[in-house]
């Protein structure tokens, strides 16, 4: 999306695709001109724009918008030109929207235009623009600002909201929400939805507006008609019992975000293949939330980094879900309940984390040994841990539960820590 000072540019405007070296202009808030290829390098370190560079970086040609004088208005989806930048003296605004989905682009344009409309000299007015497709010659006018009609039944809304409104009462409430509603016939309303309400997609959205207009605090509280007896899921019950036991042993629980950066689960943990099993966010808004965590370790180590000035030792644990890709699931991913703990002190304290594991297994009534129903540890290296100071944890039925050991120095420094740290992470689902 780009907004421009219309008085500094001249139509008609041309949306073209040109080679990167042929596109040259002064980008927004810059003092000199750059080619499109140079902009890829310039913005590769920009925290806001670098996420959008891969959309066009490897393409033979880049999209660019020119005015009739050859002035570059913008190079979507990266940056606008400095020439048409909006200032405090701007009186006429030109809005351009580009997208890979025409319908979504139209919705965004309608939304932006209606928001700008209230600030116009003549309120709520906009000049349409004619779009001419060069190849087909087809012409279209935008923005559409079209209204939509939707029909809902009053009994359906009443059931959803626990009300007993008449057709006329419900229509009156919807009119208060800027939704023109008329009674078509008994129990049927026809609602005209303006372009400012693109959020209304379903009868449930109409029910929500009825509730807002009626006042949720005015709804009558009543007992449910069907009485049921609830009980916690076995996995959640086990998790709660373990949390109590671990806290009683002197460990502090941490609660971290389920999302983290790509580097947190791969580069910082020295696990280059971790991203293959990670669920990626399609359009992350921040570098801190790019993937769903595949390990609890990054969150705990970040918590240590934020509290490293606290008195030592620091003993933290977290018992939450990680998200892993799984093609056998309908959603393509699954949750896995894990327990992780870190011990941070002047000495590594491997024996402390080992004792933590023994305590957990005692609480789970699992003995140490080589029998089928016991657990054991086996020497095994993992990139996250210091070589020779790592062990695999094998549970009943020879199931691999996880690892424990002394963290590798590169992992420690990656999370801004400066002292040794022992850690453990296991899957607790086999014990349910």
NUDO-515310 format. One line per 3 residues: number of its first residue (from 0); their letters; for each residue x, y, z of N, C-alpha, C. Coordinates in steps of 0.1 Angstrom, whole numbers, plus 5000, padded with zeros to 4 digits. Last residue first. Layout:
NUM = A = X:Y:Z:X:Y:Z:X:Y:Z  ... $
This chain:
431 = XXX = 5015:4595:5305:5000:4597:5308:4993:4584:5308  5041:4593:5298:5037:4589:5312:5023:4591:5315  5045:4602:5272:5045:4588:5274:5041:4584:5288 $
428 = XXX = 5046:4631:5276:5033:4625:5272:5034:4609:5273  5069:4644:5282:5062:4638:5294:5049:4630:5289  5101:4648:5270:5087:4646:5266:5079:4639:5277 $
425 = XXX = 5125:4670:5283:5120:4657:5281:5105:4658:5277  5156:4686:5289:5143:4687:5282:5138:4673:5278  5179:4705:5308:5172:4692:5305:5159:4695:5298 $
422 = XXX = 5211:4719:5315:5197:4719:5311:5192:4705:5308  5235:4741:5330:5230:4728:5327:5215:4728:5324  5259:4766:5324:5244:4763:5325:5242:4749:5321 $
419 = XXX = 5283:4791:5332:5279:4777:5328:5264:4775:5331  5279:4825:5322:5283:4815:5332:5278:4801:5327  5268:4845:5306:5283:4844:5307:5287:4834:5318 $
416 = XXX = 5244:4851:5280:5248:4846:5293:5263:4844:5294  5232:4857:5255:5237:4868:5264:5240:4863:5278  5226:4836:5240:5215:4841:5247:5220:4851:5258 $
413 = XXX = 5251:4829:5229:5241:4833:5220:5229:4840:5227  5265:4819:5251:5268:4833:5247:5257:4838:5237  5253:4793:5252:5253:4802:5263:5255:4817:5259 $
410 = XXX = 5261:4783:5227:5246:4784:5231:5245:4794:5242  5288:4782:5230:5282:4790:5219:5267:4792:5222  5292:4763:5251:5295:4777:5253:5289:4786:5242 $
407 = XXX = 5265:4740:5255:5277:4744:5247:5279:4759:5250  5253:4729:5287:5251:4736:5274:5264:4740:5268  5254:4697:5300:5259:4711:5301:5258:4717:5287 $
404 = XXX = 5223:4678:5300:5237:4680:5299:5241:4694:5302  5198:4657:5284:5202:4666:5295:5217:4667:5294  5170:4650:5262:5184:4651:5265:5186:4659:5278 $
401 = XXX = 5143:4626:5257:5150:4639:5255:5165:4638:5259  5131:4600:5254:5124:4611:5260:5130:4625:5258  5127:4572:5236:5136:4583:5237:5128:4595:5242 $
398 = XXX = 5116:4542:5251:5112:4554:5243:5122:4565:5246  5118:4517:5262:5129:4522:5254:5125:4534:5246  5097:4512:5280:5095:4507:5266:5106:4513:5257 $
395 = XXX = 5106:4542:5298:5100:4529:5297:5097:4525:5283  5132:4563:5283:5121:4560:5293:5117:4546:5292  5163:4578:5283:5155:4567:5277:5145:4563:5287 $
392 = XXX = 5180:4606:5275:5172:4600:5285:5162:4590:5278  5214:4611:5267:5201:4609:5262:5193:4602:5273  5237:4636:5278:5232:4622:5279:5218:4622:5273 $
389 = XXX = 5269:4653:5277:5255:4652:5273:5250:4637:5274  5295:4659:5276:5288:4663:5288:5273:4663:5285  5307:4654:5252:5311:4645:5264:5304:4649:5276 $
386 = XXX = 5304:4687:5242:5308:4673:5238:5313:4666:5251  5276:4705:5255:5291:4704:5254:5294:4689:5251  5246:4707:5234:5254:4705:5246:5269:4703:5244 $
383 = XXX = 5236:4710:5209:5233:4720:5218:5241:4719:5231  5243:4687:5194:5250:4700:5192:5247:4710:5202  5249:4658:5215:5239:4667:5208:5245:4680:5206 $
380 = XXX = 5261:4625:5222:5263:4639:5219:5252:4646:5212  5255:4604:5250:5252:4607:5235:5254:4622:5233  5252:4579:5273:5260:4590:5268:5258:4592:5253 $
377 = XXX = 5219:4575:5287:5230:4569:5279:5238:4581:5273  5199:4566:5315:5206:4576:5307:5217:4570:5299  5166:4552:5320:5181:4552:5321:5186:4563:5313 $
374 = XXX = 5137:4537:5336:5144:4547:5328:5159:4546:5330  5116:4507:5333:5125:4517:5340:5130:4528:5330  5103:4486:5322:5095:4497:5328:5103:4507:5335 $
371 = XXX = 5124:4469:5314:5115:4475:5304:5107:4486:5309  5155:4477:5331:5143:4469:5328:5134:4476:5319  5176:4491:5338:5176:4487:5324:5164:4479:5321 $
368 = XXX = 5169:4520:5360:5174:4507:5357:5173:4504:5342  5149:4537:5383:5161:4538:5374:5166:4524:5372  5113:4538:5381:5126:4535:5387:5137:4536:5377 $
365 = XXX = 5086:4559:5384:5095:4552:5374:5108:4550:5380  5068:4576:5395:5068:4562:5400:5075:4554:5389  5069:4603:5391:5061:4595:5381:5061:4580:5384 $
362 = XXX = 5085:4610:5412:5071:4615:5412:5063:4607:5402  5109:4599:5402:5103:4593:5414:5088:4597:5415  5113:4615:5380:5110:4601:5377:5104:4594:5390 $
359 = XXX = 5119:4639:5393:5107:4638:5384:5103:4624:5382  5142:4632:5406:5131:4636:5414:5118:4635:5405  5160:4627:5385:5156:4616:5394:5144:4619:5402 $
356 = XXX = 5161:4653:5373:5155:4642:5366:5151:4631:5375  5174:4666:5394:5161:4671:5390:5154:4660:5383  5199:4653:5394:5190:4651:5406:5176:4656:5403 $
353 = XXX = 5208:4664:5370:5206:4650:5371:5197:4646:5383  5210:4690:5378:5200:4687:5368:5198:4672:5367  5231:4687:5396:5218:4693:5401:5207:4689:5391 $
350 = XXX = 5252:4677:5382:5246:4668:5392:5233:4673:5397  5259:4699:5368:5253:4688:5361:5246:4678:5370  5269:4725:5374:5259:4719:5382:5252:4707:5375 $
347 = XXX = 5288:4745:5365:5277:4740:5356:5266:4733:5364  5292:4773:5386:5296:4760:5382:5285:4754:5374  5278:4796:5390:5292:4798:5387:5298:4785:5382 $
344 = XXX = 5246:4789:5372:5254:4792:5384:5269:4794:5380  5216:4776:5364:5225:4786:5360:5233:4791:5373  5197:4751:5350:5204:4755:5362:5216:4764:5359 $
341 = XXX = 5165:4745:5336:5179:4750:5334:5184:4754:5348  5141:4723:5320:5147:4730:5332:5161:4734:5329  5111:4712:5306:5124:4717:5304:5129:4724:5317 $
338 = XXX = 5087:4690:5293:5093:4696:5306:5107:4700:5303  5061:4691:5269:5075:4688:5273:5077:4695:5287  5037:4679:5247:5039:4684:5261:5053:4681:5266 $
335 = XXX = 5032:4688:5215:5038:4678:5223:5042:4685:5236  5009:4691:5188:5014:4696:5200:5021:4685:5208  5013:4690:5152:5008:4685:5165:5015:4692:5176 $
332 = XXX = 5003:4696:5118:5012:4698:5129:5005:4692:5142  4984:4692:5099:4998:4692:5094:5008:4695:5105  4958:4689:5106:4963:4703:5106:4977:4704:5100 $
329 = XXX = 4956:4662:5106:4947:4669:5097:4953:4683:5096  4988:4644:5107:4977:4651:5114:4969:4659:5103  5009:4635:5093:4998:4625:5096:4986:4632:5103 $
326 = XXX = 5028:4654:5091:5019:4652:5080:5008:4642:5082  5037:4676:5114:5033:4662:5114:5024:4660:5102  5058:4699:5131:5052:4695:5119:5049:4680:5119 $
323 = XXX = 5052:4708:5165:5060:4702:5155:5052:4698:5142  5053:4729:5193:5046:4725:5181:5055:4720:5170  5052:4722:5228:5059:4727:5216:5051:4722:5204 $
320 = XXX = 5036:4732:5259:5036:4725:5246:5047:4731:5237  5052:4731:5292:5043:4736:5282:5044:4728:5269  5068:4738:5318:5061:4726:5314:5050:4731:5305 $
317 = XXX = 5100:4750:5329:5087:4752:5321:5081:4739:5317  5122:4763:5354:5116:4752:5346:5103:4757:5339  5152:4774:5369:5140:4776:5362:5135:4764:5355 $
314 = XXX = 5173:4786:5391:5168:4773:5388:5154:4775:5382  5203:4803:5397:5189:4804:5391:5185:4791:5386  5222:4806:5428:5219:4801:5415:5205:4804:5410 $
311 = XXX = 5225:4842:5424:5227:4829:5419:5225:4819:5431  5203:4871:5422:5212:4862:5430:5213:4848:5425  5201:4886:5389:5195:4881:5401:5205:4872:5409 $
308 = XXX = 5212:4892:5365:5217:4900:5376:5211:4896:5389  5198:4877:5346:5211:4872:5350:5217:4880:5362  5173:4879:5335:5174:4879:5350:5188:4875:5355 $
305 = XXX = 5174:4877:5308:5168:4889:5314:5169:4890:5329  5186:4852:5306:5193:4864:5301:5187:4877:5306  5166:4835:5315:5178:4837:5323:5186:4849:5319 $
302 = XXX = 5148:4839:5294:5144:4844:5307:5156:4845:5316  5163:4827:5274:5160:4842:5273:5156:4847:5286  5162:4801:5283:5175:4808:5282:5173:4823:5281 $
299 = XXX = 5135:4796:5281:5141:4796:5294:5154:4803:5294  5131:4798:5252:5124:4807:5262:5130:4807:5275  5149:4778:5242:5151:4792:5240:5144:4801:5249 $
296 = XXX = 5137:4753:5253:5150:4758:5258:5152:4773:5255  5115:4741:5243:5113:4750:5254:5125:4758:5258  5112:4738:5208:5119:4735:5220:5115:4745:5230 $
293 = XXX = 5099:4748:5187:5101:4733:5186:5108:4729:5199  5076:4774:5185:5087:4769:5191:5088:4753:5190  5067:4787:5153:5062:4781:5166:5074:4773:5172 $
290 = XXX = 5084:4817:5141:5080:4802:5140:5074:4798:5154  5085:4844:5146:5085:4839:5132:5081:4825:5131  5087:4867:5166:5076:4857:5164:5075:4853:5150 $
287 = XXX = 5107:4885:5165:5107:4877:5177:5096:4866:5175  5104:4901:5143:5114:4891:5142:5114:4881:5154  5069:4906:5136:5081:4910:5143:5091:4898:5142 $
284 = XXX = 5049:4897:5120:5050:4911:5122:5062:4916:5129  5051:4872:5095:5054:4876:5108:5055:4891:5109  5032:4855:5077:5036:4869:5075:5039:4875:5089 $
281 = XXX = 5032:4827:5085:5031:4832:5071:5036:4846:5069  5053:4811:5106:5043:4821:5105:5043:4827:5091  5060:4776:5105:5064:4789:5102:5052:4798:5101 $
278 = XXX = 5068:4750:5125:5057:4756:5118:5060:4771:5117  5097:4729:5121:5090:4740:5127:5079:4745:5118  5113:4710:5110:5101:4705:5117:5093:4716:5123 $
275 = XXX = 5133:4726:5098:5125:4716:5090:5113:4711:5097  5146:4739:5118:5135:4747:5111:5127:4737:5101  5166:4722:5127:5153:4724:5135:5142:4731:5127 $
272 = XXX = 5190:4719:5115:5179:4712:5109:5165:4714:5116  5208:4733:5131:5205:4738:5118:5193:4732:5111  5213:4740:5161:5205:4729:5155:5200:4734:5141 $
269 = XXX = 5224:4758:5179:5233:4750:5171:5225:4737:5165  5207:4775:5191:5208:4762:5198:5217:4753:5190  5209:4797:5173:5213:4799:5187:5215:4785:5195 $
266 = XXX = 5199:4785:5149:5213:4790:5150:5217:4791:5165  5172:4774:5159:5182:4768:5150:5196:4773:5153  5155:4788:5176:5154:4774:5176:5164:4767:5167 $
263 = XXX = 5164:4815:5171:5163:4809:5185:5163:4794:5185  5161:4820:5144:5174:4818:5150:5174:4812:5164  5134:4825:5142:5140:4813:5135:5153:4810:5141 $
260 = XXX = 5118:4834:5174:5125:4837:5161:5131:4824:5155  5086:4821:5186:5100:4826:5188:5106:4829:5174  5057:4814:5204:5063:4818:5192:5077:4823:5195 $
257 = XXX = 5047:4810:5229:5048:4798:5221:5055:4801:5207  5064:4827:5256:5056:4827:5244:5058:4814:5236  5066:4812:5289:5071:4820:5278:5062:4819:5266 $
254 = XXX = 5069:4811:5322:5058:4809:5312:5062:4818:5300  5086:4793:5347:5086:4803:5337:5075:4800:5327  5089:4784:5382:5083:4782:5369:5083:4794:5360 $
251 = XXX = 5117:4775:5401:5108:4786:5397:5102:4784:5383  5123:4750:5425:5125:4755:5412:5114:4765:5409  5120:4737:5450:5128:4749:5449:5130:4754:5436 $
248 = XXX = 5102:4716:5451:5116:4712:5452:5126:4725:5451  5078:4727:5447:5081:4724:5461:5096:4720:5462  5079:4729:5419:5080:4741:5427:5083:4738:5441 $
245 = XXX = 5076:4701:5414:5088:4708:5410:5090:4721:5418  5050:4696:5424:5061:4689:5429:5075:4696:5426  5034:4713:5408:5034:4715:5422:5047:4708:5428 $
242 = XXX = 5040:4703:5382:5043:4717:5385:5044:4719:5400  5028:4677:5384:5043:4679:5383:5047:4693:5386  5001:4684:5385:5007:4677:5396:5022:4678:5396 $
239 = XXX = 4998:4696:5359:4996:4704:5371:5002:4697:5384  5004:4674:5343:5012:4686:5342:5011:4694:5355  4983:4656:5349:4996:4652:5352:5005:4664:5352 $
236 = XXX = 4962:4672:5339:4962:4669:5353:4976:4665:5357  4968:4673:5312:4968:4685:5319:4969:4683:5334  4965:4646:5305:4978:4652:5303:4979:4665:5311 $
233 = XXX = 4937:4641:5311:4948:4634:5319:4961:4641:5317  4917:4671:5314:4924:4661:5305:4935:4654:5313  4895:4674:5342:4907:4678:5334:4911:4667:5325 $
230 = XXX = 4859:4673:5339:4872:4668:5345:4883:4672:5336  4825:4681:5346:4838:4682:5339:4849:4676:5346  4793:4670:5342:4804:4670:5351:4817:4671:5344 $
227 = XXX = 4765:4690:5331:4776:4680:5329:4786:4681:5340  4732:4698:5323:4742:4698:5333:4752:4686:5330  4717:4718:5300:4723:4705:5301:4734:4705:5312 $
224 = XXX = 4711:4745:5303:4700:4735:5303:4705:4721:5305  4730:4766:5325:4728:4758:5313:4718:4748:5314  4714:4793:5343:4722:4780:5343:4720:4773:5330 $
221 = XXX = 4718:4827:5334:4710:4815:5337:4719:4803:5336  4717:4862:5332:4724:4850:5335:4715:4839:5339  4707:4882:5305:4702:4875:5318:4711:4863:5320 $
218 = XXX = 4725:4910:5294:4720:4896:5292:4717:4889:5305  4736:4934:5299:4721:4933:5301:4716:4919:5298  4762:4933:5292:4759:4933:5306:4744:4932:5309 $
215 = XXX = 4761:4935:5265:4763:4922:5270:4760:4921:5285  4738:4953:5247:4746:4954:5259:4748:4940:5265  4727:4956:5222:4718:4953:5233:4725:4955:5247 $
212 = XXX = 4749:4961:5207:4739:4971:5207:4730:4969:5219  4763:4937:5211:4770:4949:5214:4759:4960:5216  4745:4918:5201:4749:4917:5215:4755:4930:5219 $
209 = XXX = 4744:4925:5174:4732:4926:5182:4735:4926:5197  4771:4919:5167:4766:4933:5167:4753:4935:5175  4769:4891:5170:4778:4899:5179:4774:4914:5179 $
206 = XXX = 4752:4885:5149:4748:4882:5163:4757:4890:5173  4768:4891:5128:4755:4899:5130:4751:4897:5145  4787:4871:5131:4791:4885:5132:4779:4894:5134 $
203 = XXX = 4772:4849:5126:4777:4850:5139:4782:4865:5141  4766:4850:5099:4755:4854:5108:4761:4856:5122  4796:4864:5084:4787:4853:5088:4777:4858:5097 $
200 = XXX = 4812:4886:5080:4813:4875:5070:4802:4865:5072  4823:4917:5086:4811:4909:5087:4811:4899:5076  4844:4933:5081:4846:4922:5091:4834:4913:5092 $
197 = XXX = 4838:4954:5065:4844:4942:5058:4845:4930:5068  4823:4978:5068:4822:4967:5077:4826:4954:5069  4823:4998:5050:4832:5000:5062:4832:4988:5071 $
194 = XXX = 4805:4993:5030:4819:4989:5028:4828:4991:5039  4776:4980:5048:4783:4990:5041:4798:4986:5039  4750:4957:5043:4763:4959:5050:4771:4969:5042 $
191 = XXX = 4717:4953:5051:4726:4959:5041:4739:4963:5048  4697:4925:5058:4707:4935:5063:4716:4940:5052  4666:4913:5065:4676:4916:5054:4684:4928:5058 $
188 = XXX = 4653:4888:5086:4658:4901:5084:4667:4902:5072  4626:4868:5096:4636:4870:5086:4640:4885:5084  4603:4864:5112:4616:4858:5115:4627:4859:5105 $
185 = XXX = 4582:4873:5086:4583:4869:5100:4595:4861:5102  4601:4893:5062:4589:4885:5066:4591:4880:5080  4619:4914:5063:4614:4909:5051:4601:4901:5053 $
182 = XXX = 4627:4942:5081:4620:4929:5083:4614:4925:5069  4660:4955:5077:4645:4956:5074:4639:4942:5076  4688:4974:5086:4681:4961:5087:4666:4964:5085 $
179 = XXX = 4719:4987:5081:4705:4990:5078:4697:4976:5077  4741:4992:5105:4737:4982:5096:4722:4983:5093  4749:5008:5126:4751:5013:5112:4749:5002:5102 $
176 = XXX = 4739:5000:5150:4753:4996:5147:4756:4999:5132  4713:5007:5149:4722:5015:5158:4736:5012:5156  4703:4987:5133:4704:5001:5128:4713:5010:5136 $
173 = XXX = 4703:4966:5152:4712:4966:5141:4714:4980:5134  4681:4974:5168:4695:4973:5174:4705:4973:5163  4660:4972:5150:4663:4985:5156:4677:4985:5162 $
170 = XXX = 4660:4945:5145:4663:4954:5134:4667:4968:5139  4651:4936:5170:4665:4932:5165:4669:4942:5153  4626:4947:5171:4636:4950:5181:4650:4947:5176 $
167 = XXX = 4613:4934:5150:4614:4948:5150:4625:4953:5160  4614:4906:5158:4620:4911:5145:4623:4926:5145  4621:4904:5193:4612:4904:5182:4620:4908:5169 $
164 = XXX = 4643:4885:5214:4639:4897:5207:4629:4895:5196  4654:4869:5235:4641:4866:5229:4635:4879:5223  4687:4854:5238:4677:4865:5238:4664:4860:5234 $
161 = XXX = 4711:4840:5235:4703:4838:5246:4693:4849:5249  4726:4842:5211:4728:4853:5222:4720:4850:5234  4717:4821:5196:4732:4823:5198:4734:4832:5210 $
158 = XXX = 4690:4825:5196:4695:4812:5202:4710:4815:5205  4687:4849:5182:4682:4848:5196:4689:4836:5203  4697:4841:5157:4704:4851:5165:4700:4850:5180 $
155 = XXX = 4676:4823:5150:4691:4819:5150:4699:4828:5159  4653:4839:5150:4655:4828:5160:4669:4823:5161  4658:4857:5129:4659:4862:5142:4659:4850:5153 $
152 = XXX = 4680:4849:5102:4667:4846:5109:4669:4851:5123  4694:4870:5077:4695:4862:5089:4681:4860:5095  4710:4879:5047:4697:4876:5053:4700:4867:5065 $
149 = XXX = 4727:4907:5033:4728:4894:5040:4714:4892:5047  4743:4925:5008:4731:4922:5015:4732:4908:5021  4768:4951:5005:4764:4937:5004:4751:4935:5012 $
146 = XXX = 4781:4978:4985:4773:4973:4997:4769:4959:4994  4813:4989:4974:4800:4982:4972:4794:4978:4985  4836:5003:4967:4827:5008:4978:4813:5002:4977 $
143 = XXX = 4856:5002:4947:4842:4997:4944:4832:5003:4954  4879:5029:4938:4874:5018:4947:4860:5014:4944  4879:5017:4904:4881:5015:4918:4883:5028:4925 $
140 = XXX = 4867:5003:4874:4867:5015:4883:4869:5011:4897  4882:4988:4845:4875:4987:4858:4876:5000:4866  4885:4973:4813:4885:4985:4822:4877:4983:4834 $
137 = XXX = 4906:4954:4791:4895:4955:4801:4896:4967:4810  4926:4949:4775:4919:4961:4772:4907:4963:4782  4944:4928:4778:4930:4925:4774:4922:4937:4770 $
134 = XXX = 4968:4941:4783:4968:4929:4775:4954:4927:4770  4964:4964:4800:4970:4965:4787:4968:4953:4778  4936:4974:4817:4945:4962:4816:4951:4962:4801 $
131 = XXX = 4930:5002:4834:4930:4997:4821:4940:4986:4820  4910:5017:4859:4921:5007:4857:4920:5001:4843  4901:5048:4870:4899:5038:4860:4912:5030:4857 $
128 = XXX = 4892:5058:4902:4903:5057:4892:4900:5045:4883  4870:5081:4919:4874:5067:4914:4885:5068:4903  4874:5102:4946:4874:5101:4931:4878:5087:4927 $
125 = XXX = 4853:5105:4974:4865:5100:4968:4863:5100:4953  4839:5117:5005:4840:5117:4990:4853:5112:4985  4836:5123:5032:4832:5110:5026:4830:5111:5011 $
122 = XXX = 4834:5159:5032:4835:5146:5039:4829:5135:5031  4854:5179:5016:4840:5175:5015:4839:5161:5020  4879:5176:5027:4873:5189:5028:4858:5187:5026 $
119 = XXX = 4883:5145:5045:4883:5153:5033:4876:5166:5035  4882:5129:5067:4891:5140:5068:4891:5149:5055  4867:5107:5061:4862:5116:5071:4870:5129:5073 $
116 = XXX = 4882:5092:5042:4871:5100:5038:4866:5110:5048  4901:5075:5052:4905:5089:5048:4894:5098:5046  4883:5054:5056:4890:5060:5068:4895:5074:5064 $
113 = XXX = 4876:5047:5030:4866:5051:5040:4872:5058:5052  4902:5040:5020:4895:5051:5015:4884:5056:5024  4908:5017:5035:4916:5029:5036:4909:5041:5031 $
110 = XXX = 4887:5000:5027:4889:5003:5041:4897:5016:5042  4891:4998:4999:4878:5003:5004:4880:5008:5019  4917:4986:4999:4914:4999:4993:4902:5005:4999 $
107 = XXX = 4911:4961:5011:4920:4970:5018:4918:4985:5012  4894:4950:4991:4889:4952:5005:4898:4963:5013  4911:4949:4969:4899:4957:4969:4894:4960:4983 $
104 = XXX = 4929:4930:4979:4934:4943:4976:4922:4953:4975  4913:4907:4980:4918:4913:4992:4923:4928:4990  4909:4904:4953:4897:4906:4962:4902:4913:4975 $
101 = XXX = 4934:4899:4942:4927:4910:4938:4915:4914:4948  4963:4890:4956:4949:4886:4957:4941:4899:4954  4987:4901:4957:4987:4889:4949:4972:4884:4949 $
98 = XXX = 4987:4937:4954:4986:4925:4962:4986:4913:4952  4987:4972:4960:4991:4961:4952:4990:4948:4960  4972:5004:4958:4972:4991:4965:4977:4980:4956 $
95 = XXX = 4975:5039:4963:4977:5027:4954:4979:5014:4962  4961:5070:4964:4963:5058:4971:4964:5046:4961  4968:5104:4968:4966:5093:4958:4970:5080:4965 $
92 = XXX = 4954:5133:4981:4961:5120:4984:4957:5110:4973  4958:5167:4984:4952:5156:4976:4960:5144:4977  4973:5182:5001:4959:5185:5000:4951:5174:4993 $
89 = XXX = 5001:5186:5022:4994:5178:5012:4979:5180:5013  5016:5198:5041:5010:5207:5031:5002:5199:5021  5029:5179:5056:5018:5186:5062:5010:5195:5053 $
86 = XXX = 5032:5153:5030:5037:5163:5040:5026:5169:5047  5040:5122:5014:5030:5131:5020:5036:5140:5030  5062:5119:4986:5059:5117:5000:5049:5127:5005 $
83 = XXX = 5070:5117:4960:5056:5119:4962:5052:5117:4977  5098:5113:4962:5093:5124:4954:5078:5127:4958  5105:5090:4974:5106:5102:4982:5099:5113:4975 $
80 = XXX = 5085:5061:4968:5095:5071:4964:5094:5083:4972  5081:5032:4989:5076:5043:4981:5088:5052:4977  5091:4997:4989:5092:5011:4994:5086:5021:4984 $
77 = XXX = 5080:4969:4985:5092:4973:4993:5091:4987:4998  5065:4953:4967:5059:4957:4980:5070:4963:4990  5065:4984:4947:5059:4975:4957:5065:4961:4956 $
74 = XXX = 5080:5011:4945:5084:4998:4940:5078:4988:4950  5064:5042:4934:5068:5032:4944:5073:5019:4937  5068:5062:4916:5059:5065:4927:5063:5055:4938 $
71 = XXX = 5091:5076:4895:5088:5064:4903:5080:5068:4915  5082:5095:4867:5086:5095:4881:5082:5083:4888  5073:5097:4841:5084:5087:4844:5089:5088:4858 $
68 = XXX = 5051:5112:4838:5064:5119:4836:5076:5110:4838  5030:5097:4846:5031:5100:4832:5045:5106:4828  5045:5076:4871:5035:5085:4867:5038:5088:4852 $
65 = XXX = 5050:5040:4878:5055:5053:4873:5043:5062:4871  5058:5014:4899:5047:5022:4894:5053:5036:4890  5070:4980:4895:5073:4995:4897:5061:5003:4892 $
62 = XXX = 5083:4948:4901:5072:4957:4899:5075:4971:4902  5112:4934:4885:5105:4939:4897:5094:4948:4893  5123:4903:4869:5118:4917:4868:5111:4921:4881 $
59 = XXX = 5132:4879:4879:5139:4885:4868:5135:4900:4866  5134:4874:4914:5126:4875:4902:5135:4882:4891  5145:4874:4939:5150:4864:4930:5143:4865:4916 $
56 = XXX = 5130:4894:4953:5144:4895:4952:5150:4886:4940  5103:4895:4959:5107:4898:4946:5122:4897:4943  5101:4883:4985:5089:4883:4976:5093:4885:4961 $
53 = XXX = 5123:4889:5000:5123:4876:4993:5111:4875:4983  5116:4914:5013:5126:4914:5001:5125:4901:4994  5102:4914:5036:5094:4915:5023:5103:4914:5011 $
50 = XXX = 5119:4915:5057:5110:4903:5056:5103:4903:5042  5131:4939:5056:5139:4928:5051:5130:4916:5049  5117:4960:5068:5115:4958:5053:5121:4945:5049 $
47 = XXX = 5122:4961:5095:5109:4961:5091:5107:4957:5076  5150:4961:5099:5142:4951:5106:5127:4950:5101  5173:4961:5073:5162:4968:5079:5153:4959:5086 $
44 = XXX = 5193:4948:5059:5195:4949:5074:5184:4957:5081  5184:4950:5034:5186:4936:5039:5188:4936:5054  5183:4974:5022:5172:4971:5031:5173:4957:5037 $
41 = XXX = 5205:4975:5005:5203:4985:5015:5193:4981:5026  5201:4953:4988:5213:4953:4997:5210:4963:5008  5179:4962:4974:5179:4949:4980:5190:4947:4991 $
38 = XXX = 5188:4985:4963:5179:4986:4974:5177:4973:4981  5203:4977:4942:5210:4983:4953:5201:4984:4966  5183:4969:4925:5192:4959:4930:5200:4964:4942 $
35 = XXX = 5171:4993:4919:5163:4983:4926:5172:4973:4932  5194:5020:4926:5188:5011:4917:5180:5001:4925  5189:5051:4942:5194:5038:4942:5187:5030:4931 $
32 = XXX = 5197:5086:4950:5190:5076:4942:5197:5062:4943  5197:5100:4983:5202:5098:4970:5195:5087:4963  5185:5102:5008:5189:5115:5002:5195:5113:4988 $
29 = XXX = 5153:5088:5020:5167:5087:5016:5171:5100:5008  5126:5087:5025:5135:5091:5036:5150:5088:5033  5119:5064:4999:5114:5072:5010:5125:5074:5021 $
26 = XXX = 5144:5065:4972:5134:5059:4981:5130:5068:4992  5148:5077:4941:5152:5080:4955:5141:5075:4964  5156:5053:4915:5148:5064:4921:5153:5066:4935 $
23 = XXX = 5155:5030:4889:5164:5039:4897:5156:5051:4902  5156:5001:4871:5147:5009:4880:5156:5017:4889  5173:4986:4858:5167:4997:4850:5158:5006:4859 $
20 = XXX = 5181:4966:4874:5191:4976:4871:5185:4988:4864  5158:4949:4875:5163:4956:4887:5172:4968:4884  5135:4953:4847:5147:4947:4853:5153:4955:4864 $
17 = XXX = 5100:4957:4854:5113:4960:4847:5124:4953:4854  5067:4960:4850:5077:4950:4855:5089:4953:4847  5043:4986:4859:5052:4978:4850:5060:4968:4858 $
14 = XXX = 5017:5007:4858:5022:4996:4867:5030:4986:4858  5014:5041:4855:5017:5028:4848:5023:5018:4858  4989:5067:4855:5000:5060:4861:5002:5046:4855 $
11 = XXX = 4983:5097:4835:4980:5084:4840:4992:5077:4846  4990:5119:4865:4985:5107:4858:4985:5108:4843  5017:5131:4883:5007:5134:4872:5003:5121:4866 $
8 = XXX = 5027:5145:4915:5028:5135:4904:5017:5137:4894  5022:5163:4934:5036:5162:4930:5038:5152:4919  4995:5161:4941:4999:5173:4934:5014:5173:4929 $
5 = XXX = 4993:5138:4955:4988:5137:4941:4993:5150:4934  5013:5122:4976:5009:5136:4974:5005:5137:4959  5003:5088:4984:5012:5098:4977:5005:5112:4977 $
2 = XXX = 5007:5057:4999:4999:5069:4998:5008:5080:4993  5005:5022:4992:5013:5034:4991:5003:5046:4991  5008:4988:5000:5000:5000:5000:5009:5012:5000 $
